[in-house]
Amino acid sequence: MSHETLHAQAAAGACCESFMIEPNGWVPNNSRLPVLLWHGAIDPRDHDDAARFEALFAQNGGPAQWRDSVFDYHHFHSTAHEVLGITSGDAEFILGGPKGRVIAIRAGDALVLPAGTGHCLLTSGGRFQVVGAYPRASNGTSSVML
């Protein structure tokens, strides 16, 4: 899923933030690819945000694989990039491992976490729910095409 593709399909007024996260102790993070955070990727006032994110991810090569929350402990996916669409509620995540970067997210936001990026749910409210996907490359491995 490319930055340009998601940006082109984002809700009016959406903005994308990209940032690098350095290795942090046992959390490798990703030294080549940035975290991408879209505030307002879809308009959360429309109906069935989960289905809309699932359709958006499927159109861009990363079919959604789950609807749930995010683990409240530090973890990372060593070989898979992860795409998250926030379908309801709001939350604070810490990215990059302990003492990492804290971000605030809410319904309508989307994240691309490159393989190795640590993430952990710190707080949540408003029936927080996420749609998650692991985009596939043409060779069958997980990838985000940036």
TORKEZA-86064 format. One record per atom (N, C-alpha, C, O): residue number from 0; residue in three letters; atom name; x, y, z. Coordinates in Angstrom, 1 decimal. Layout:
BEGIN
> NUM	ala	CA	X	Y	Z
...
END
This chain:
BEGIN
> 0	met	N	0.9	-1.2	0.0
> 0	met	CA	0.0	0.0	0.0
> 0	met	C	0.9	1.2	0.0
> 0	met	O	1.7	1.4	0.9
> 1	ser	N	0.8	2.1	-1.0
> 1	ser	CA	1.7	3.2	-1.1
> 1	ser	C	1.1	4.4	-0.4
> 1	ser	O	-0.1	4.6	-0.2
> 2	his	N	2.0	5.3	0.0
> 2	his	CA	1.7	6.5	0.6
> 2	his	C	0.8	7.3	-0.3
> 2	his	O	-0.2	7.9	0.2
> 3	glu	N	1.1	7.4	-1.6
> 3	glu	CA	0.3	8.1	-2.5
> 3	glu	C	-1.1	7.6	-2.7
> 3	glu	O	-2.0	8.4	-2.8
> 4	thr	N	-1.2	6.3	-2.7
> 4	thr	CA	-2.5	5.6	-2.9
> 4	thr	C	-3.5	6.0	-1.7
> 4	thr	O	-4.6	6.4	-1.9
> 5	leu	N	-3.0	5.7	-0.5
> 5	leu	CA	-3.8	6.0	0.6
> 5	leu	C	-4.1	7.5	0.7
> 5	leu	O	-5.2	7.9	1.1
> 6	his	N	-3.1	8.3	0.4
> 6	his	CA	-3.3	9.8	0.5
> 6	his	C	-4.4	10.2	-0.5
> 6	his	O	-5.2	11.1	-0.2
> 7	ala	N	-4.4	9.7	-1.7
> 7	ala	CA	-5.3	10.0	-2.7
> 7	ala	C	-6.8	9.6	-2.3
> 7	ala	O	-7.7	10.3	-2.8
> 8	gln	N	-6.9	8.6	-1.5
> 8	gln	CA	-8.2	8.1	-1.2
> 8	gln	C	-8.6	8.6	0.2
> 8	gln	O	-9.7	8.2	0.7
> 9	ala	N	-7.8	9.4	0.8
> 9	ala	CA	-8.1	9.9	2.2
> 9	ala	C	-9.2	10.9	2.2
> 9	ala	O	-9.5	11.5	1.1
> 10	ala	N	-9.8	11.1	3.3
> 10	ala	CA	-10.9	12.1	3.5
> 10	ala	C	-10.4	13.5	3.2
> 10	ala	O	-9.2	13.7	3.4
> 11	ala	N	-11.3	14.4	2.8
> 11	ala	CA	-10.9	15.8	2.7
> 11	ala	C	-10.3	16.3	4.0
> 11	ala	O	-10.9	16.0	5.0
> 12	gly	N	-9.2	16.9	3.9
> 12	gly	CA	-8.6	17.5	5.1
> 12	gly	C	-7.6	16.6	5.8
> 12	gly	O	-7.1	16.9	6.8
> 13	ala	N	-7.5	15.3	5.3
> 13	ala	CA	-6.5	14.4	5.9
> 13	ala	C	-5.1	14.9	5.8
> 13	ala	O	-4.8	15.6	4.8
> 14	cys	N	-4.3	14.6	6.7
> 14	cys	CA	-2.9	14.9	6.6
> 14	cys	C	-2.0	13.7	7.0
> 14	cys	O	-2.4	13.0	7.9
> 15	cys	N	-0.9	13.6	6.3
> 15	cys	CA	0.0	12.5	6.6
> 15	cys	C	1.2	13.0	7.3
> 15	cys	O	1.8	14.0	6.9
> 16	glu	N	1.6	12.3	8.3
> 16	glu	CA	2.9	12.6	9.0
> 16	glu	C	3.8	11.3	8.9
> 16	glu	O	3.3	10.2	9.0
> 17	ser	N	5.0	11.5	8.6
> 17	ser	CA	6.0	10.4	8.5
> 17	ser	C	7.1	10.7	9.5
> 17	ser	O	7.6	11.9	9.6
> 18	phe	N	7.6	9.7	10.1
> 18	phe	CA	8.8	9.9	11.0
> 18	phe	C	9.5	8.6	11.2
> 18	phe	O	8.9	7.5	11.1
> 19	met	N	10.8	8.7	11.4
> 19	met	CA	11.6	7.5	11.7
> 19	met	C	11.7	7.3	13.2
> 19	met	O	11.6	8.2	14.0
> 20	ile	N	11.9	6.0	13.5
> 20	ile	CA	12.1	5.7	14.9
> 20	ile	C	13.4	4.9	15.0
> 20	ile	O	13.6	3.9	14.4
> 21	glu	N	14.3	5.3	15.9
> 21	glu	CA	15.6	4.7	16.1
> 21	glu	C	15.5	3.4	16.8
> 21	glu	O	14.5	3.2	17.6
> 22	pro	N	16.4	2.5	16.7
> 22	pro	CA	16.4	1.3	17.5
> 22	pro	C	16.4	1.6	19.0
> 22	pro	O	16.9	2.7	19.4
> 23	asn	N	15.7	0.8	19.8
> 23	asn	CA	15.5	1.1	21.2
> 23	asn	C	15.7	-0.2	22.0
> 23	asn	O	14.7	-0.9	22.2
> 24	gly	N	16.9	-0.5	22.5
> 24	gly	CA	17.1	-1.7	23.2
> 24	gly	C	16.8	-2.9	22.5
> 24	gly	O	17.4	-3.2	21.4
> 25	trp	N	15.9	-3.7	22.9
> 25	trp	CA	15.5	-5.0	22.3
> 25	trp	C	14.5	-4.8	21.1
> 25	trp	O	14.2	-5.7	20.4
> 26	val	N	14.0	-3.5	20.9
> 26	val	CA	13.1	-3.2	19.8
> 26	val	C	13.9	-2.7	18.6
> 26	val	O	14.5	-1.6	18.7
> 27	pro	N	14.0	-3.4	17.5
> 27	pro	CA	14.8	-3.0	16.4
> 27	pro	C	14.3	-1.7	15.7
> 27	pro	O	15.1	-1.0	15.2
> 28	asn	N	13.0	-1.6	15.6
> 28	asn	CA	12.4	-0.5	14.8
> 28	asn	C	12.8	-0.7	13.3
> 28	asn	O	13.3	-1.8	13.0
> 29	asn	N	12.7	0.3	12.5
> 29	asn	CA	13.1	0.1	11.1
> 29	asn	C	14.0	1.2	10.7
> 29	asn	O	13.5	2.4	10.7
> 30	ser	N	15.2	1.0	10.3
> 30	ser	CA	16.2	2.0	10.0
> 30	ser	C	16.0	2.5	8.5
> 30	ser	O	16.6	3.5	8.2
> 31	arg	N	15.2	1.9	7.7
> 31	arg	CA	15.0	2.3	6.3
> 31	arg	C	13.6	3.0	6.0
> 31	arg	O	13.6	3.9	5.2
> 32	leu	N	12.6	2.5	6.7
> 32	leu	CA	11.2	3.0	6.4
> 32	leu	C	10.6	3.7	7.5
> 32	leu	O	10.8	3.4	8.7
> 33	pro	N	9.9	4.8	7.2
> 33	pro	CA	9.3	5.6	8.2
> 33	pro	C	7.9	5.0	8.6
> 33	pro	O	7.3	4.3	7.9
> 34	val	N	7.5	5.4	9.8
> 34	val	CA	6.1	5.2	10.2
> 34	val	C	5.3	6.2	9.5
> 34	val	O	5.7	7.4	9.4
> 35	leu	N	4.1	5.8	9.0
> 35	leu	CA	3.2	6.8	8.3
> 35	leu	C	1.9	6.9	9.2
> 35	leu	O	1.3	5.8	9.5
> 36	leu	N	1.5	8.1	9.5
> 36	leu	CA	0.3	8.3	10.3
> 36	leu	C	-0.6	9.3	9.6
> 36	leu	O	-0.2	10.4	9.4
> 37	trp	N	-1.8	8.8	9.2
> 37	trp	CA	-2.7	9.7	8.5
> 37	trp	C	-3.8	10.1	9.5
> 37	trp	O	-4.5	9.2	10.0
> 38	his	N	-3.9	11.3	9.9
> 38	his	CA	-5.0	11.8	10.7
> 38	his	C	-6.1	12.1	9.8
> 38	his	O	-6.0	12.9	8.8
> 39	gly	N	-7.3	11.5	10.0
> 39	gly	CA	-8.5	11.7	9.1
> 39	gly	C	-8.4	11.0	7.8
> 39	gly	O	-8.8	11.5	6.8
> 40	ala	N	-7.8	9.8	7.8
> 40	ala	CA	-7.7	9.0	6.5
> 40	ala	C	-9.1	8.7	5.9
> 40	ala	O	-9.3	8.7	4.7
> 41	ile	N	-10.1	8.5	6.8
> 41	ile	CA	-11.5	8.4	6.4
> 41	ile	C	-12.3	9.3	7.3
> 41	ile	O	-11.9	9.6	8.4
> 42	asp	N	-13.5	9.7	6.8
> 42	asp	CA	-14.4	10.5	7.7
> 42	asp	C	-15.1	9.6	8.6
> 42	asp	O	-15.9	8.8	8.2
> 43	pro	N	-14.8	9.7	9.9
> 43	pro	CA	-15.5	8.8	10.9
> 43	pro	C	-16.9	9.0	11.1
> 43	pro	O	-17.6	8.2	11.8
> 44	arg	N	-17.5	10.0	10.5
> 44	arg	CA	-19.0	10.3	10.7
> 44	arg	C	-19.8	9.4	9.7
> 44	arg	O	-21.0	9.3	9.8
> 45	asp	N	-19.1	8.9	8.7
> 45	asp	CA	-19.8	8.0	7.7
> 45	asp	C	-20.0	6.7	8.4
> 45	asp	O	-19.5	6.4	9.5
> 46	his	N	-20.8	5.8	7.7
> 46	his	CA	-21.2	4.6	8.3
> 46	his	C	-20.2	3.5	8.1
> 46	his	O	-19.5	3.4	7.1
> 47	asp	N	-20.1	2.5	9.0
> 47	asp	CA	-19.3	1.3	9.0
> 47	asp	C	-17.9	1.6	8.6
> 47	asp	O	-17.4	1.1	7.5
> 48	asp	N	-17.2	2.3	9.5
> 48	asp	CA	-15.8	2.6	9.2
> 48	asp	C	-14.9	1.3	9.1
> 48	asp	O	-14.0	1.3	8.3
> 49	ala	N	-15.2	0.2	9.8
> 49	ala	CA	-14.5	-1.0	9.7
> 49	ala	C	-14.5	-1.5	8.3
> 49	ala	O	-13.5	-1.9	7.7
> 50	ala	N	-15.7	-1.6	7.7
> 50	ala	CA	-15.9	-2.1	6.3
> 50	ala	C	-15.2	-1.2	5.3
> 50	ala	O	-14.6	-1.7	4.3
> 51	arg	N	-15.2	0.1	5.6
> 51	arg	CA	-14.6	1.1	4.7
> 51	arg	C	-13.0	0.9	4.7
> 51	arg	O	-12.4	0.9	3.6
> 52	phe	N	-12.5	0.7	5.9
> 52	phe	CA	-11.0	0.4	6.0
> 52	phe	C	-10.7	-0.9	5.3
> 52	phe	O	-9.7	-1.0	4.6
> 53	glu	N	-11.5	-1.9	5.5
> 53	glu	CA	-11.3	-3.2	4.9
> 53	glu	C	-11.3	-3.1	3.4
> 53	glu	O	-10.4	-3.7	2.8
> 54	ala	N	-12.2	-2.4	2.9
> 54	ala	CA	-12.3	-2.2	1.4
> 54	ala	C	-11.0	-1.5	0.9
> 54	ala	O	-10.4	-1.8	-0.1
> 55	leu	N	-10.7	-0.4	1.6
> 55	leu	CA	-9.5	0.4	1.2
> 55	leu	C	-8.2	-0.5	1.2
> 55	leu	O	-7.4	-0.4	0.3
> 56	phe	N	-8.0	-1.2	2.3
> 56	phe	CA	-6.9	-2.1	2.4
> 56	phe	C	-6.9	-3.1	1.3
> 56	phe	O	-5.8	-3.4	0.7
> 57	ala	N	-8.0	-3.8	1.0
> 57	ala	CA	-8.1	-4.8	0.0
> 57	ala	C	-7.8	-4.2	-1.4
> 57	ala	O	-7.1	-4.9	-2.2
> 58	gln	N	-8.2	-3.0	-1.7
> 58	gln	CA	-8.0	-2.4	-3.0
> 58	gln	C	-6.5	-2.1	-3.2
> 58	gln	O	-6.0	-2.0	-4.3
> 59	asn	N	-5.7	-2.0	-2.1
> 59	asn	CA	-4.3	-1.7	-2.2
> 59	asn	C	-3.4	-2.8	-1.8
> 59	asn	O	-2.2	-2.5	-1.4
> 60	gly	N	-3.8	-4.0	-1.9
> 60	gly	CA	-3.0	-5.2	-1.8
> 60	gly	C	-2.7	-5.7	-0.4
> 60	gly	O	-1.8	-6.4	-0.1
> 61	gly	N	-3.5	-5.2	0.6
> 61	gly	CA	-3.4	-5.7	2.0
> 61	gly	C	-4.7	-6.0	2.6
> 61	gly	O	-5.2	-5.3	3.4
> 62	pro	N	-5.3	-7.1	2.2
> 62	pro	CA	-6.6	-7.5	2.8
> 62	pro	C	-6.6	-7.5	4.3
> 62	pro	O	-5.7	-8.0	4.9
> 63	ala	N	-7.6	-6.9	4.9
> 63	ala	CA	-7.7	-6.9	6.3
> 63	ala	C	-7.8	-8.3	6.9
> 63	ala	O	-8.4	-9.2	6.3
> 64	gln	N	-7.2	-8.5	8.1
> 64	gln	CA	-7.1	-9.8	8.6
> 64	gln	C	-7.8	-9.9	10.0
> 64	gln	O	-8.0	-11.0	10.5
> 65	trp	N	-8.0	-8.8	10.6
> 65	trp	CA	-8.7	-8.8	11.9
> 65	trp	C	-9.3	-7.5	12.3
> 65	trp	O	-8.9	-6.4	11.8
> 66	arg	N	-10.2	-7.6	13.3
> 66	arg	CA	-10.9	-6.4	13.9
> 66	arg	C	-10.7	-6.6	15.4
> 66	arg	O	-11.2	-7.7	15.9
> 67	asp	N	-10.1	-5.7	16.1
> 67	asp	CA	-9.9	-5.9	17.5
> 67	asp	C	-9.3	-4.6	18.1
> 67	asp	O	-9.5	-3.6	17.5
> 68	ser	N	-8.6	-4.8	19.2
> 68	ser	CA	-7.8	-3.7	19.7
> 68	ser	C	-6.3	-3.9	19.4
> 68	ser	O	-6.0	-4.7	18.5
> 69	val	N	-5.4	-3.3	20.2
> 69	val	CA	-4.0	-3.6	20.0
> 69	val	C	-3.5	-4.0	21.4
> 69	val	O	-3.9	-3.5	22.4
> 70	phe	N	-2.5	-4.9	21.3
> 70	phe	CA	-1.9	-5.4	22.6
> 70	phe	C	-1.4	-4.3	23.5
> 70	phe	O	-0.9	-3.3	23.0
> 71	asp	N	-1.6	-4.4	24.8
> 71	asp	CA	-1.2	-3.4	25.7
> 71	asp	C	0.2	-3.7	26.3
> 71	asp	O	0.5	-3.3	27.5
> 72	tyr	N	1.0	-4.4	25.5
> 72	tyr	CA	2.4	-4.6	25.9
> 72	tyr	C	3.2	-4.3	24.6
> 72	tyr	O	2.7	-4.5	23.5
> 73	his	N	4.5	-4.0	24.9
> 73	his	CA	5.4	-3.7	23.8
> 73	his	C	5.7	-5.0	22.9
> 73	his	O	6.0	-6.0	23.5
> 74	his	N	5.5	-4.8	21.6
> 74	his	CA	5.8	-5.9	20.7
> 74	his	C	6.1	-5.3	19.3
> 74	his	O	5.9	-4.2	19.1
> 75	phe	N	6.6	-6.2	18.5
> 75	phe	CA	6.8	-5.8	17.1
> 75	phe	C	6.7	-7.0	16.2
> 75	phe	O	6.8	-8.2	16.7
> 76	his	N	6.6	-6.8	14.9
> 76	his	CA	6.5	-7.9	13.9
> 76	his	C	7.8	-7.9	13.2
> 76	his	O	8.1	-6.9	12.4
> 77	ser	N	8.6	-8.9	13.3
> 77	ser	CA	10.0	-8.9	12.8
> 77	ser	C	10.0	-8.9	11.2
> 77	ser	O	11.0	-8.3	10.7
> 78	thr	N	9.1	-9.5	10.6
> 78	thr	CA	9.1	-9.6	9.1
> 78	thr	C	7.9	-9.0	8.4
> 78	thr	O	7.9	-8.9	7.2
> 79	ala	N	6.9	-8.6	9.1
> 79	ala	CA	5.7	-8.1	8.5
> 79	ala	C	5.5	-6.6	8.8
> 79	ala	O	5.6	-6.2	10.0
> 80	his	N	5.1	-5.9	7.8
> 80	his	CA	4.6	-4.5	8.0
> 80	his	C	3.2	-4.7	8.4
> 80	his	O	2.5	-5.6	8.1
> 81	glu	N	2.7	-3.7	9.2
> 81	glu	CA	1.3	-3.7	9.7
> 81	glu	C	0.6	-2.4	9.3
> 81	glu	O	1.2	-1.3	9.5
> 82	val	N	-0.6	-2.5	8.9
> 82	val	CA	-1.4	-1.4	8.6
> 82	val	C	-2.6	-1.4	9.5
> 82	val	O	-3.3	-2.4	9.7
> 83	leu	N	-2.9	-0.3	10.2
> 83	leu	CA	-4.0	-0.2	11.2
> 83	leu	C	-4.9	0.9	10.8
> 83	leu	O	-4.5	2.1	10.5
> 84	gly	N	-6.2	0.6	10.7
> 84	gly	CA	-7.2	1.6	10.5
> 84	gly	C	-8.1	1.8	11.8
> 84	gly	O	-8.6	0.8	12.3
> 85	ile	N	-8.1	2.9	12.4
> 85	ile	CA	-8.9	3.1	13.6
> 85	ile	C	-10.3	3.3	13.3
> 85	ile	O	-10.7	4.3	12.7
> 86	thr	N	-11.2	2.4	13.7
> 86	thr	CA	-12.6	2.4	13.3
> 86	thr	C	-13.5	3.0	14.3
> 86	thr	O	-14.6	3.5	14.0
> 87	ser	N	-13.1	3.0	15.6
> 87	ser	CA	-13.9	3.7	16.6
> 87	ser	C	-13.1	4.0	17.8
> 87	ser	O	-12.1	3.4	18.1
> 88	gly	N	-13.5	5.0	18.5
> 88	gly	CA	-12.8	5.4	19.8
> 88	gly	C	-11.6	6.2	19.5
> 88	gly	O	-11.3	6.8	18.5
> 89	asp	N	-10.8	6.3	20.6
> 89	asp	CA	-9.5	7.0	20.5
> 89	asp	C	-8.5	6.3	21.4
> 89	asp	O	-8.9	5.5	22.3
> 90	ala	N	-7.2	6.6	21.2
> 90	ala	CA	-6.2	5.9	22.0
> 90	ala	C	-4.9	6.6	22.0
> 90	ala	O	-4.7	7.6	21.2
> 91	glu	N	-4.0	6.2	22.9
> 91	glu	CA	-2.6	6.7	22.8
> 91	glu	C	-1.8	5.4	22.6
> 91	glu	O	-2.0	4.4	23.4
> 92	phe	N	-0.9	5.4	21.7
> 92	phe	CA	0.1	4.3	21.5
> 92	phe	C	1.5	4.9	21.8
> 92	phe	O	1.7	6.1	21.8
> 93	ile	N	2.3	3.9	22.2
> 93	ile	CA	3.7	4.3	22.3
> 93	ile	C	4.4	3.5	21.2
> 93	ile	O	4.3	2.2	21.1
> 94	leu	N	5.1	4.1	20.3
> 94	leu	CA	5.8	3.5	19.2
> 94	leu	C	7.3	3.5	19.5
> 94	leu	O	7.9	4.4	20.0
> 95	gly	N	8.0	2.4	19.1
> 95	gly	CA	9.4	2.3	19.2
> 95	gly	C	9.9	1.6	20.4
> 95	gly	O	11.1	1.5	20.6
> 96	gly	N	9.1	1.1	21.3
> 96	gly	CA	9.5	0.4	22.5
> 96	gly	C	9.4	1.3	23.7
> 96	gly	O	9.0	2.4	23.7
> 97	pro	N	9.8	0.8	24.9
> 97	pro	CA	9.7	1.5	26.1
> 97	pro	C	10.4	2.9	26.0
> 97	pro	O	11.5	3.0	25.4
> 98	lys	N	9.8	3.9	26.5
> 98	lys	CA	10.3	5.3	26.4
> 98	lys	C	10.3	5.8	25.0
> 98	lys	O	11.1	6.7	24.6
> 99	gly	N	9.5	5.2	24.1
> 99	gly	CA	9.4	5.6	22.7
> 99	gly	C	8.6	6.8	22.5
> 99	gly	O	8.3	7.6	23.4
> 100	arg	N	8.1	7.0	21.3
> 100	arg	CA	7.2	8.2	20.9
> 100	arg	C	5.8	7.9	21.2
> 100	arg	O	5.2	6.8	20.7
> 101	val	N	5.1	8.7	21.9
> 101	val	CA	3.7	8.6	22.2
> 101	val	C	2.9	9.4	21.1
> 101	val	O	3.2	10.5	20.8
> 102	ile	N	1.9	8.7	20.6
> 102	ile	CA	1.0	9.3	19.6
> 102	ile	C	-0.4	9.2	20.0
> 102	ile	O	-0.8	8.2	20.7
> 103	ala	N	-1.2	10.2	19.7
> 103	ala	CA	-2.7	10.1	19.9
> 103	ala	C	-3.4	9.8	18.6
> 103	ala	O	-3.1	10.4	17.6
> 104	ile	N	-4.3	8.9	18.6
> 104	ile	CA	-5.0	8.5	17.4
> 104	ile	C	-6.5	8.4	17.7
> 104	ile	O	-6.9	8.3	18.9
> 105	arg	N	-7.4	8.5	16.7
> 105	arg	CA	-8.8	8.5	16.9
> 105	arg	C	-9.5	7.9	15.7
> 105	arg	O	-8.8	7.7	14.6
> 106	ala	N	-10.8	7.6	15.8
> 106	ala	CA	-11.5	7.0	14.7
> 106	ala	C	-11.2	7.8	13.4
> 106	ala	O	-11.3	9.1	13.4
> 107	gly	N	-11.0	7.1	12.3
> 107	gly	CA	-10.7	7.7	11.0
> 107	gly	C	-9.2	7.8	10.7
> 107	gly	O	-8.9	8.0	9.5
> 108	asp	N	-8.3	7.6	11.7
> 108	asp	CA	-6.9	7.7	11.4
> 108	asp	C	-6.4	6.3	10.9
> 108	asp	O	-7.0	5.3	11.1
> 109	ala	N	-5.2	6.3	10.3
> 109	ala	CA	-4.6	5.1	9.8
> 109	ala	C	-3.1	5.2	10.0
> 109	ala	O	-2.5	6.2	10.0
> 110	leu	N	-2.5	4.0	10.3
> 110	leu	CA	-1.1	3.9	10.5
> 110	leu	C	-0.5	2.8	9.6
> 110	leu	O	-1.1	1.8	9.4
> 111	val	N	0.8	3.1	9.2
> 111	val	CA	1.6	2.0	8.6
> 111	val	C	2.8	1.9	9.4
> 111	val	O	3.6	2.8	9.6
> 112	leu	N	3.0	0.7	10.0
> 112	leu	CA	4.1	0.4	10.9
> 112	leu	C	5.0	-0.6	10.1
> 112	leu	O	4.7	-1.7	9.9
> 113	pro	N	6.2	-0.1	9.7
> 113	pro	CA	7.2	-1.0	9.0
> 113	pro	C	7.6	-2.1	9.9
> 113	pro	O	7.6	-2.0	11.2
> 114	ala	N	8.0	-3.2	9.3
> 114	ala	CA	8.5	-4.4	10.1
> 114	ala	C	9.5	-3.9	11.1
> 114	ala	O	10.4	-3.1	10.8
> 115	gly	N	9.4	-4.5	12.3
> 115	gly	CA	10.4	-4.1	13.4
> 115	gly	C	9.9	-3.0	14.3
> 115	gly	O	10.6	-2.8	15.3
> 116	thr	N	8.9	-2.3	13.9
> 116	thr	CA	8.5	-1.1	14.7
> 116	thr	C	7.7	-1.6	15.9
> 116	thr	O	6.7	-2.2	15.8
> 117	gly	N	8.2	-1.2	17.1
> 117	gly	CA	7.6	-1.5	18.3
> 117	gly	C	6.3	-0.7	18.5
> 117	gly	O	6.2	0.5	18.1
> 118	his	N	5.3	-1.3	19.1
> 118	his	CA	4.0	-0.6	19.3
> 118	his	C	3.3	-1.2	20.5
> 118	his	O	3.4	-2.4	20.8
> 119	cys	N	2.6	-0.4	21.2
> 119	cys	CA	1.9	-0.8	22.5
> 119	cys	C	0.8	0.2	22.7
> 119	cys	O	0.9	1.4	22.6
> 120	leu	N	-0.4	-0.3	23.1
> 120	leu	CA	-1.5	0.5	23.5
> 120	leu	C	-1.3	1.0	24.9
> 120	leu	O	-1.2	0.2	25.8
> 121	leu	N	-1.3	2.3	25.1
> 121	leu	CA	-1.2	2.9	26.4
> 121	leu	C	-2.6	3.1	27.1
> 121	leu	O	-2.8	2.7	28.2
> 122	thr	N	-3.4	3.8	26.4
> 122	thr	CA	-4.8	4.1	26.9
> 122	thr	C	-5.7	4.1	25.7
> 122	thr	O	-5.4	4.2	24.5
> 123	ser	N	-7.0	3.8	26.0
> 123	ser	CA	-8.0	3.8	25.0
> 123	ser	C	-9.4	4.2	25.6
> 123	ser	O	-9.6	4.1	26.8
> 124	gly	N	-10.3	4.7	24.7
> 124	gly	CA	-11.6	5.1	25.2
> 124	gly	C	-12.6	5.0	24.0
> 124	gly	O	-12.2	4.8	22.8
> 125	gly	N	-13.8	5.1	24.3
> 125	gly	CA	-14.9	5.2	23.3
> 125	gly	C	-15.0	3.9	22.5
> 125	gly	O	-15.2	4.0	21.2
> 126	arg	N	-14.9	2.8	23.1
> 126	arg	CA	-15.0	1.5	22.4
> 126	arg	C	-14.0	1.4	21.3
> 126	arg	O	-14.3	1.1	20.1
> 127	phe	N	-12.7	1.6	21.6
> 127	phe	CA	-11.6	1.6	20.7
> 127	phe	C	-11.6	0.3	19.9
> 127	phe	O	-11.6	-0.8	20.5
> 128	gln	N	-11.5	0.4	18.6
> 128	gln	CA	-11.4	-0.7	17.7
> 128	gln	C	-10.5	-0.4	16.5
> 128	gln	O	-10.5	0.7	16.0
> 129	val	N	-9.8	-1.4	16.0
> 129	val	CA	-8.9	-1.2	14.9
> 129	val	C	-9.1	-2.4	13.9
> 129	val	O	-9.5	-3.5	14.2
> 130	val	N	-8.9	-2.0	12.6
> 130	val	CA	-8.9	-3.1	11.5
> 130	val	C	-7.4	-3.2	11.2
> 130	val	O	-6.7	-2.2	11.0
> 131	gly	N	-6.9	-4.4	11.2
> 131	gly	CA	-5.5	-4.6	11.0
> 131	gly	C	-5.2	-5.4	9.7
> 131	gly	O	-6.0	-6.3	9.3
> 132	ala	N	-4.1	-5.1	9.0
> 132	ala	CA	-3.8	-5.8	7.8
> 132	ala	C	-2.3	-5.9	7.7
> 132	ala	O	-1.5	-5.2	8.2
> 133	tyr	N	-1.8	-7.0	7.0
> 133	tyr	CA	-0.4	-7.2	6.7
> 133	tyr	C	-0.3	-7.3	5.2
> 133	tyr	O	-0.4	-8.4	4.6
> 134	pro	N	0.0	-6.2	4.5
> 134	pro	CA	0.1	-6.2	3.1
> 134	pro	C	1.1	-7.2	2.5
> 134	pro	O	2.1	-7.5	3.1
> 135	arg	N	0.7	-7.8	1.4
> 135	arg	CA	1.5	-8.8	0.7
> 135	arg	C	2.2	-8.2	-0.5
> 135	arg	O	1.7	-7.4	-1.3
> 136	ala	N	3.5	-8.6	-0.7
> 136	ala	CA	4.2	-8.3	-1.9
> 136	ala	C	3.9	-9.3	-2.9
> 136	ala	O	3.3	-10.4	-2.6
> 137	ser	N	4.4	-9.1	-4.1
> 137	ser	CA	4.1	-10.0	-5.2
> 137	ser	C	4.7	-11.4	-5.0
> 137	ser	O	4.3	-12.4	-5.6
> 138	asn	N	5.8	-11.5	-4.2
> 138	asn	CA	6.4	-12.7	-3.9
> 138	asn	C	5.8	-13.5	-2.7
> 138	asn	O	6.4	-14.5	-2.3
> 139	gly	N	4.7	-13.0	-2.2
> 139	gly	CA	4.0	-13.7	-1.1
> 139	gly	C	4.4	-13.3	0.2
> 139	gly	O	3.8	-13.7	1.2
> 140	thr	N	5.5	-12.4	0.4
> 140	thr	CA	5.9	-12.0	1.7
> 140	thr	C	5.1	-10.7	2.0
> 140	thr	O	4.5	-10.1	1.2
> 141	ser	N	5.1	-10.3	3.3
> 141	ser	CA	4.5	-9.1	3.7
> 141	ser	C	5.3	-7.9	3.3
> 141	ser	O	6.5	-7.9	3.4
> 142	ser	N	4.6	-6.9	2.8
> 142	ser	CA	5.3	-5.7	2.4
> 142	ser	C	4.4	-4.5	2.3
> 142	ser	O	3.2	-4.7	2.0
> 143	val	N	4.9	-3.3	2.5
> 143	val	CA	4.2	-2.1	2.2
> 143	val	C	5.0	-1.5	1.1
> 143	val	O	6.2	-1.2	1.2
> 144	met	N	4.3	-1.2	0.0
> 144	met	CA	5.0	-0.6	-1.2
> 144	met	C	5.0	0.9	-1.0
> 144	met	O	4.0	1.6	-1.3
> 145	leu	N	6.1	1.5	-0.6
> 145	leu	CA	6.3	2.9	-0.4
> 145	leu	C	6.9	3.6	-1.6
> 145	leu	O	7.1	4.8	-1.5
END
